């Protein structure tokens, strides 16, 4: 496995949170998935997702932490902190609705992004990989929806 995707794989494998993204990929499938992803470095305070934006990009967190918060009538309310191995952006990815919250890096972080266009390509060229990814993301959403305090953190 190339070192480029290896750190993300390790972060995902070590994530023990209730809403962990846990696809059943082998090393070759991770390599194939990597060809559809783009690594992206964030600095402290950098906005990854803007509440209200029309964007379906999905992000996998390799390192650092991201704060999910909602801007409302009474200011800002933190909904969740997402750590390495987590996924964010899954709500808009599936719903095609505007982003439901802001996501900001709490410090330096590295994420891997999967755009809707690259996912469509993967679906055509690697349908089994796309299906396993989709099932893994569906499990994350299902777990987040069962946990009432985290329900609103589906971005």
Secondary structure, DSSP 8 states (H G I E B T S, - for coil): --HHHHHHHHHHHH--STT-------HHHHHHHHTT-EEEEE-TT-EEE-TT-----EEEEEES-EEEEEEETTEEEEEEEE-TT-EE-HHHHHH-----SEEEESSSEEEEEE-HHHHHHHHHH-HHHHHHHHHHHHHHHHHHHHSHHHHTT--
